[in-house]
Amino acid sequence: MLQANIWNIIQALSAFKSRRRRYANYEEALRQIKRFPPHLLADVSAA
């Protein structure tokens, strides 16, 4: 039973880490978008 609990903790930690990595990628994408010229941004969002 203890092994199952440890496995659950390990899975939760890895899920947390991947979620944090995805969030960092999202933040980076937002930074990239902010550097985009507005007229190009309108073309991208219209597509």
C-alpha positions as CSV (number, residue, x, y, z in Angstrom):
1,M,0.0,0.0,0.0
2,L,2.9,2.3,0.8
3,Q,4.3,1.9,-2.6
4,A,1.0,3.0,-4.2
5,N,1.1,6.1,-2.2
6,I,4.6,6.9,-3.1
7,W,3.8,6.3,-6.8
8,N,0.8,8.7,-6.5
9,I,3.1,11.3,-5.0
10,I,5.6,10.9,-7.8
11,Q,2.9,11.2,-10.5
12,A,1.5,14.3,-8.9
13,L,4.9,15.9,-8.7
14,S,5.7,15.1,-12.4
15,A,2.3,16.4,-13.4
16,F,3.0,19.6,-11.4
17,K,6.4,20.0,-13.1
18,S,5.0,19.5,-16.6
19,R,2.2,22.0,-15.9
20,R,4.7,24.5,-14.7
21,R,6.8,24.0,-17.8
22,R,3.7,24.5,-20.0
23,Y,2.9,27.7,-18.1
24,A,6.5,28.9,-18.7
25,N,6.0,28.2,-22.4
26,Y,2.8,30.1,-22.3
27,E,4.4,33.1,-20.7
28,E,7.2,33.0,-23.3
29,A,4.6,32.9,-26.1
30,L,2.8,35.9,-24.6
31,R,6.2,37.8,-24.5
32,Q,6.8,36.8,-28.2
33,I,3.3,38.0,-29.2
34,K,3.8,41.3,-27.4
35,R,6.8,42.0,-29.7
36,F,4.7,41.3,-32.8
37,P,3.7,44.3,-34.8
38,P,-0.1,44.9,-34.3
39,H,-1.0,44.6,-38.0
40,L,0.6,41.2,-38.2
41,L,-1.2,40.1,-35.0
42,A,-4.5,41.0,-36.6
43,D,-3.7,38.7,-39.5
44,V,-2.8,35.9,-37.2
45,S,-5.9,36.1,-35.1
46,A,-8.2,36.4,-38.1
47,A,-6.9,33.1,-39.5
